[in-house]
Amino acid sequence: MPPDNVQIFGTRKCPDTRKAERFFKERRVSFQMIDLACKGPSAGELRKIANAVAGVENLIDRQGKRYLERGLKYAAPTGPRIEQALLDDPLLLRTPIVRAGDRATVGFVPEVWATWL
């Protein structure tokens, strides 16, 4: 039985986010797209996602342009500082983040999503 409440956090410009959308569309699974350029996850949502992916460290995009522009490469935030940075600027998140109930993934991982269906 496919999950009812799939959420995809990403941006319209991100190719992996578009591939994630296509993956679920092709399988006729309804989803909610949350564009991080417009709205980020709430603090509670971010914590739930972080718990599902083994910590907030796995959510921050350390290779992204935004991370470098904000000078975080040299500040090297950890723990609560990462969480606050992600809440302040959701575009620092690695994308796509796909969430279904208490399960979540970061990045394009169709092999994991297929097990959810």
N, C-alpha and C positions, 0 to 999 in steps of 0.2 A: 504494500500500500504506500503510494507516494506521500511524502510529508505535505501537510496543508499549508504551513506557514513558512515558506522559504523566503529569506531576505537576502538580497545581494547588495552589499555596500561597495561602491566603487565610483568611478567617474565615467562620463560619456566618452572621454578621450582615451581611456585605458583599453588597449586591445584585449587583455585577459578578461576584463570585466565584460566586454562585448561577447567574448567566446563563452563565458559562463552563462550569460543570458541566452545565447543560442543553444547551449547544451540543454537547458531546462525547457526552452520553447520547443525544441525538436522532440522532446519526450512528453510534451503537453502537460508539463507541471507548472502550475501557476506560481508566480513569485512576485515579490514587491522589490522594486529597485529603489535604493536610497542613494541619491547622488551626493557624494561627500563634498562637492563644491558648494552645495546649497545647505546641507544639514548633516551633522555628524551624529554618532550614537550618544545616548545619554550616559551619565556616569555608571548607572546600574547596568545598562546594556553592555558597555565597554568591559566592565568587570566580568560579566557572564561570558562574553566572547573570550576574554583573556583566560578564564578558567578552562574553557573548552579547548584552547590551543596551547595549553601548558605555559601560560604566563604572558604578561604584557610585553615582555622583551620581544616576543615573536610577532607582535603587531606593528612595530615601528619599521618604516622603510628606510633603513640605513644607507641604501644605495641611491635613494631618490634625490632629485634636484632640490626639492623643498628642504630636506634635511641639511644639505650643504649650505643653502641660502640663509637659513636661520642660525648657522654657526654651531649646530648641534654635534657636528663631527668632532669638534675639539672640546666641547663641553661634556660630551659623553654622559647624557642623563641616564639614571637607573631608577628602577622601582617606581615610587610615587611621582618622581619628577617626569618619568616617561608618561605615566598616566595623565598627569596634568597637561603635558605638552600635547598629547593626543586629543584631549578634550578641548584645548584652546585652538588647535589647528588640526582638524580631521584629515586634511590632505597629507599628513605625515604617516597615515596608515598604509600598510601594504595592501594592495588590492588584487583581485577582489576578495572580500570577506563574505563567505556564504554561510548563512546561519539557518538552521532548521531545528527549532525547539532548543534543546540543551546541547546540540552538536554544532560545531562550527569548523570551518577551514579557512586558511589564509593562502591566497595564490590560486592558480589554476590547477585543480586536482580532480579531474573528472572521474578517475578511478575510485576515489572516495565517495563522490556524489552518487555514483552508480550503485554503491552498496546501500544508500539511503532509499533507493527506489524499489 
